[in-house]
């Protein structure tokens, strides 16, 4: 049976409407899945920023003594924690959880992240001490030290707060920033450094993408990371 022009037009309009309905249903399903994913991430202390935060350029030293800049974040998912090698509690606990997290990933299926410790004690921590410290947790972890001003700039852009080293009882000079959760750490030299405990997630474009808040547990980190990069 030959269709008239009117029937052909109606048929095409009917098909177009069906296609639009299917597209709308798919979009609604994806939005619902995304909201559910974000809600589940929030339950384990992870927040994806609505818009990524662009980082300024910087130049620090890695544990091999090589320069590390903003461009070196690109091409990888990066987990960045700020601490220091003499820290007696929050830093070794967090680094141990990060070590277990890293060991618990299956790199035949999982994306391979890079894990960073950026020192908040550049006066004491140099590439050699960072390398020795990180070897306790993973030979593949990266330590960043160097110019205090460059560290302060990166910390500010990742919402990391920390104080200068001070003797117990003395007033600290604070580098506190919004969303930071300060932890107080004492070291053998009898001074204190307060610093944030969250982990910043830098995406493969080198932008600040999400934050993982303390307390950190390796299984939660694995679950969160897989959801972030899927």
ABEGO torsion letter per residue (X at the ends): XBBBAAAAAAAAAAAAAAAAAAAAAAAAAAAAAAAAAAAAAAAAGBBBBABBBBBBBBBBBBAAGBBBBAAAABGBBBBBBBBBAABAAAAAAAAAAAAAAAAABBAAABBBBBBBBBBABAAABBAAAAAAAAAAABAABBBBBEBAAAAAAAAAAAGBBBBBBBBBGBBBBBABBBGBBBBBBBBAAGBBBBBBABBBBBBAAGBBABBBBOBBBAAAAAAAAAAAAX
